[in-house]
Amino acid sequence: MLERFHDQFPISISLLDLLDILIVAFIIYQILLLFQGTRAIQILKGLVVLILLFFVSVQLNLTMMKWILNNFWTVGVVALIIIFQAELKGALARVGAGSVFKKSLFNPKEELVKKLVAAARRLSQEKTGALIVLERSTGLKDYIKTGI
């Protein structure tokens, strides 16, 4: 079966092609890490849906949808730069500082739990109240930076 597939669609991947794929995947991964924990990640998900919708409209030859999405891209790029101004500024600063490549590939949840337990015990011993906020699907980085 694979031989028939290979005969119908001859694919030859060189080492250079593989390197190209790995570099692009790494860049996409780093971009996602830069936006992780911010509201920008939800907007990026929406953009992915719009891109998929555009490709579907091209394949199905949906004239009106193609026209709307084509016009959206011309205005949308400028709008995205304005919307993501703070995130882009922070991302470019991190790239310039070289801190992009210092992030770990693993999420140290155990360490976080240990620190939370230690903080709760200390606060309890000191009889001090605290408000502890844990992020879920929407990140807290924007609130931490601005306080709003």
Backbone as numpy.savetxt, mean C-alpha at the origin, in Angstrom:
# Nx Ny Nz CAx CAy CAz Cx Cy Cz
-0.49 -32.05 -21.29 -1.32 -30.86 -21.29 -0.44 -29.60 -21.29
0.61 -29.59 -20.47 1.50 -28.44 -20.45 2.22 -28.26 -21.78
2.50 -29.37 -22.43 3.18 -29.28 -23.73 2.28 -28.59 -24.75
0.98 -28.92 -24.72 0.05 -28.26 -25.64 -0.05 -26.77 -25.34
-0.08 -26.44 -24.06 -0.13 -25.03 -23.66 1.12 -24.30 -24.15
2.27 -24.92 -23.96 3.53 -24.30 -24.38 3.60 -24.17 -25.91
3.01 -25.12 -26.62 3.00 -25.03 -28.08 2.10 -23.89 -28.56
0.96 -23.70 -27.88 0.03 -22.64 -28.27 0.54 -21.26 -27.85
1.15 -21.18 -26.69 1.65 -19.91 -26.16 3.13 -20.07 -25.80
4.00 -19.92 -26.78 5.42 -20.09 -26.48 5.93 -18.98 -25.55
6.39 -19.39 -24.40 6.88 -18.44 -23.40 8.34 -18.76 -23.11
9.15 -17.76 -23.21 10.54 -17.94 -22.82 10.91 -16.80 -21.87
11.25 -17.17 -20.67 11.60 -16.18 -19.65 13.10 -16.27 -19.41
13.77 -15.17 -19.66 15.21 -15.14 -19.45 15.51 -14.70 -18.01
16.75 -14.78 -17.65 17.17 -14.36 -16.32 16.94 -12.86 -16.14
17.12 -12.10 -17.21 16.88 -10.66 -17.16 15.39 -10.36 -16.94
14.50 -11.15 -17.56 13.06 -10.98 -17.35 12.70 -11.26 -15.89
13.28 -12.30 -15.33 13.03 -12.65 -13.94 13.51 -11.54 -13.00
14.68 -10.99 -13.29 15.21 -9.89 -12.49 14.29 -8.68 -12.58
13.79 -8.40 -13.77 12.86 -7.28 -13.98 11.60 -7.47 -13.15
11.05 -8.67 -13.16 9.83 -8.97 -12.39 10.09 -8.80 -10.89
11.23 -9.28 -10.42 11.56 -9.16 -9.00 11.73 -7.70 -8.58
12.36 -6.90 -9.42 12.55 -5.48 -9.09 11.21 -4.76 -9.01
10.33 -5.01 -9.98 9.01 -4.37 -9.98 8.20 -4.82 -8.76
8.25 -6.11 -8.42 7.53 -6.61 -7.25 8.06 -5.96 -5.97
9.37 -5.80 -5.88 9.98 -5.17 -4.71 9.55 -3.71 -4.59
9.51 -3.01 -5.70 9.10 -1.60 -5.68 7.64 -1.47 -5.25
6.78 -2.32 -5.79 5.37 -2.30 -5.40 5.22 -2.61 -3.91
5.98 -3.58 -3.42 5.94 -3.95 -2.00 6.38 -2.77 -1.13
7.44 -2.08 -1.53 7.92 -0.94 -0.76 6.90 0.20 -0.75
6.24 0.41 -1.88 5.21 1.45 -1.94 4.06 1.11 -0.99
3.65 -0.15 -0.97 2.59 -0.56 -0.05 3.03 -0.40 1.40
4.30 -0.69 1.71 4.80 -0.49 3.06 4.78 0.99 3.46
5.09 1.86 2.50 5.09 3.29 2.79 3.70 3.79 3.17
2.68 3.25 2.51 1.31 3.71 2.76 0.59 2.89 3.82
1.22 1.83 4.32 0.58 0.97 5.31 0.30 1.77 6.58
-0.89 1.61 7.11 -1.26 2.29 8.34 -1.81 3.68 8.12
-2.02 4.09 6.88 -2.59 5.40 6.60 -3.91 5.22 5.85
-4.65 6.30 5.75 -5.91 6.24 5.00 -5.65 6.10 3.50
-4.43 6.35 3.09 -4.10 6.28 1.66 -4.25 4.87 1.11
-4.10 3.86 1.95 -4.18 2.48 1.46 -5.59 2.18 0.95
-6.62 2.74 1.60 -7.99 2.52 1.11 -8.20 3.21 -0.23
-7.60 4.38 -0.41 -7.71 5.09 -1.68 -6.98 4.31 -2.77
-5.84 3.73 -2.43 -5.11 2.92 -3.41 -5.92 1.69 -3.83
-6.64 1.10 -2.88 -7.50 -0.04 -3.22 -8.59 0.40 -4.20
-9.16 1.57 -3.97 -10.16 2.11 -4.89 -9.59 2.35 -6.28
-8.34 2.82 -6.34 -7.70 3.02 -7.64 -7.50 1.71 -8.38
-7.15 0.66 -7.65 -7.00 -0.65 -8.28 -8.32 -1.09 -8.89
-9.42 -0.87 -8.18 -10.74 -1.21 -8.72 -11.03 -0.41 -9.98
-10.70 0.89 -9.97 -10.93 1.71 -11.16 -10.08 1.25 -12.34
-8.85 0.85 -12.08 -7.98 0.35 -13.16 -8.55 -0.93 -13.74
-9.01 -1.84 -12.87 -9.62 -3.07 -13.36 -10.89 -2.77 -14.16
-11.68 -1.83 -13.69 -12.89 -1.42 -14.41 -12.54 -0.85 -15.77
-11.46 -0.09 -15.85 -11.02 0.47 -17.13 -10.65 -0.64 -18.11
-9.89 -1.63 -17.63 -9.49 -2.73 -18.52 -10.69 -3.55 -18.97
-11.66 -3.74 -18.10 -12.87 -4.46 -18.48 -13.65 -3.66 -19.52
-13.73 -2.35 -19.33 -14.46 -1.52 -20.30 -13.77 -1.50 -21.66
-12.45 -1.59 -21.67 -11.73 -1.66 -22.95 -12.00 -3.00 -23.62
-11.95 -4.08 -22.85 -12.17 -5.42 -23.41 -13.58 -5.58 -23.95
-14.56 -5.01 -23.24 -15.96 -5.14 -23.66 -16.39 -4.01 -24.59
-15.47 -3.09 -24.87 -15.73 -1.96 -25.76 -16.92 -1.12 -25.28
-16.91 -0.77 -23.99 -17.94 0.07 -23.40 -17.53 1.53 -23.60
-18.08 2.16 -24.61 -17.63 3.49 -25.04 -17.77 4.54 -23.96
-18.92 4.63 -23.34 -19.16 5.67 -22.33 -18.24 5.47 -21.12
-18.11 4.23 -20.67 -17.27 3.95 -19.51 -15.81 4.29 -19.81
-15.35 3.94 -21.01 -13.97 4.27 -21.40 -13.77 5.78 -21.41
-14.75 6.52 -21.93 -14.64 7.97 -22.00 -14.56 8.58 -20.60
-15.43 8.11 -19.71 -15.45 8.62 -18.33 -14.12 8.34 -17.64
-13.64 7.10 -17.75 -12.40 6.75 -17.08 -11.19 7.43 -17.70
-11.18 7.62 -19.02 -10.09 8.36 -19.66 -10.03 9.80 -19.15
-11.19 10.43 -19.03 -11.22 11.79 -18.50 -10.87 11.83 -17.02
-11.21 10.78 -16.30 -10.84 10.72 -14.89 -9.33 10.69 -14.72
-8.64 9.94 -15.57 -7.18 9.81 -15.42 -6.48 11.15 -15.61
-6.98 11.98 -16.52 -6.32 13.26 -16.75 -6.45 14.18 -15.54
-7.62 14.22 -14.94 -7.83 15.05 -13.76 -7.39 14.30 -12.50
-7.54 12.99 -12.51 -7.26 12.18 -11.34 -5.83 12.22 -10.87
-4.88 12.32 -11.79 -3.47 12.34 -11.41 -3.18 13.58 -10.56
-3.67 14.71 -11.00 -3.47 15.95 -10.24 -4.20 15.87 -8.90
-5.41 15.33 -8.91 -6.18 15.20 -7.68 -5.47 14.27 -6.69
-4.90 13.18 -7.19 -4.19 12.25 -6.31 -2.96 12.89 -5.68
-2.26 13.71 -6.45 -1.09 14.40 -5.89 -1.53 15.34 -4.77
-2.65 16.01 -4.96 -3.15 16.91 -3.92 -3.63 16.12 -2.71
-4.38 15.04 -2.95 -4.91 14.22 -1.85 -3.79 13.57 -1.06
-2.80 13.02 -1.75 -1.72 12.28 -1.10 -0.52 13.16 -0.78
-0.69 14.47 -0.73 0.45 15.36 -0.53 1.24 15.00 0.73
0.57 14.82 1.86 1.28 14.51 3.11 1.97 13.16 3.03
1.27 12.15 2.48 1.86 10.82 2.38 3.05 10.82 1.42
2.90 11.52 0.29 4.01 11.58 -0.68 5.21 12.29 -0.09
4.96 13.35 0.65 6.05 14.09 1.29 6.79 13.19 2.28
6.03 12.47 3.11 6.64 11.56 4.08 7.37 10.41 3.41
6.77 9.87 2.34 7.40 8.76 1.62 8.70 9.19 0.98
8.70 10.36 0.34 9.93 10.84 -0.28 11.00 11.15 0.77
10.58 11.64 1.93 11.54 11.89 3.00 12.16 10.59 3.50
11.33 9.54 3.62 11.86 8.24 4.06 12.77 7.62 3.03
12.42 7.79 1.74 13.28 7.27 0.68 14.61 8.01 0.71
14.55 9.33 0.88 15.77 10.13 0.94 16.63 9.80 2.14
15.99 9.47 3.26 16.73 9.12 4.47 17.22 7.68 4.45
16.73 6.90 3.52 17.15 5.50 3.42 16.45 4.58 4.39
15.39 5.04 5.05 14.71 4.20 6.04 13.73 3.22 5.41
13.54 3.28 4.10 12.61 2.38 3.43 13.11 0.94 3.52
14.40 0.76 3.36 14.95 -0.58 3.30 15.26 -1.15 4.68
15.07 -0.37 5.72 15.37 -0.84 7.07 14.20 -1.55 7.72
13.01 -1.47 7.12 11.84 -2.12 7.70 12.00 -3.63 7.66
11.51 -4.27 8.70 11.57 -5.72 8.77 10.47 -6.33 7.90
10.71 -7.55 7.41 9.71 -8.25 6.63 8.67 -8.92 7.53
8.94 -8.98 8.84 8.06 -9.67 9.76 7.40 -8.66 10.69
6.17 -8.95 11.09 5.42 -8.09 11.98 5.60 -8.60 13.41
6.31 -7.88 14.26 6.62 -8.39 15.61 5.44 -8.21 16.57
4.38 -9.00 16.40 3.19 -8.85 17.24 3.46 -9.27 18.68
4.30 -10.30 18.88 4.59 -10.75 20.24 5.25 -9.65 21.04
6.18 -8.95 20.43 6.87 -7.86 21.11 5.89 -6.75 21.49
4.95 -6.46 20.61 3.93 -5.45 20.88 3.07 -5.85 22.08
2.66 -7.11 22.12 1.82 -7.59 23.23 2.60 -7.50 24.54
3.87 -7.90 24.52 4.69 -7.83 25.74 4.81 -6.39 26.24
5.01 -5.45 25.32 5.14 -4.05 25.71 3.82 -3.51 26.26
2.70 -3.91 25.65 1.39 -3.47 26.15 1.11 -4.01 27.55
1.44 -5.27 27.76 1.23 -5.87 29.09 2.10 -5.18 30.12
3.37 -4.93 29.77 4.27 -4.25 30.71 3.78 -2.84 31.03
3.30 -2.14 30.02 2.79 -0.78 30.25 1.54 -0.81 31.12
0.65 -1.77 30.87 -0.58 -1.88 31.67 -0.25 -2.20 33.13
0.72 -3.09 33.35 1.12 -3.42 34.73 1.70 -2.20 35.44
2.55 -1.48 34.73 3.18 -0.29 35.34 2.12 0.76 35.67
1.21 0.99 34.75 0.14 1.95 35.00 -0.74 1.51 36.17
-0.98 0.21 36.27 -1.79 -0.33 37.36 -1.09 -0.13 38.70
0.21 -0.39 38.74 0.98 -0.22 39.98 1.00 1.24 40.42
1.06 2.14 39.44 1.10 3.57 39.74 -0.30 4.16 39.93
-1.32 3.31 39.73 -2.72 3.73 39.81 -2.98 4.93 38.90
-2.51 4.79 37.66 -2.67 5.82 36.65 -3.56 5.28 35.54
-4.52 6.08 35.14 -5.39 5.68 34.04 -4.76 6.03 32.70
-5.20 5.34 31.67 -4.66 5.61 30.33 -5.68 5.18 29.29
-5.58 5.81 28.16 -6.38 5.44 27.00 -5.43 4.80 25.99
-5.62 3.52 25.75 -4.75 2.78 24.82 -5.56 2.48 23.57
-5.04 2.89 22.43 -5.74 2.71 21.16 -4.96 1.74 20.30
-5.64 0.72 19.78 -5.03 -0.26 18.89 -5.68 -0.12 17.52
-4.86 -0.05 16.49 -5.41 0.11 15.15 -5.86 -1.23 14.59
-6.86 -1.16 13.73 -7.34 -2.35 13.05 -7.18 -2.14 11.56
-8.29 -2.03 10.82 -8.19 -1.91 9.37 -7.77 -0.51 8.92
-8.17 0.52 9.65 -7.75 1.88 9.32 -6.60 2.26 10.23
-5.49 2.63 9.63 -4.30 2.96 10.39 -4.44 4.26 11.17
-3.54 4.44 12.13 -3.59 5.60 13.01 -2.47 6.60 12.74
-1.63 6.34 11.74 -0.49 7.22 11.50 -0.91 8.65 11.23
-1.98 8.84 10.47 -2.45 10.20 10.17 -2.87 10.92 11.45
-3.54 10.21 12.36 -3.99 10.82 13.61 -2.81 11.12 14.53
-1.82 10.25 14.53 -0.64 10.47 15.36 0.13 11.70 14.90
0.28 11.84 13.59 1.03 12.98 13.04 0.33 14.30 13.31
-0.98 14.34 13.08 -1.70 15.61 13.15 -2.42 15.83 14.46
-2.74 14.76 15.17 -3.50 14.90 16.40 -4.98 15.07 16.17
-5.40 14.99 14.91 -6.83 15.17 14.57 -7.35 13.89 13.95
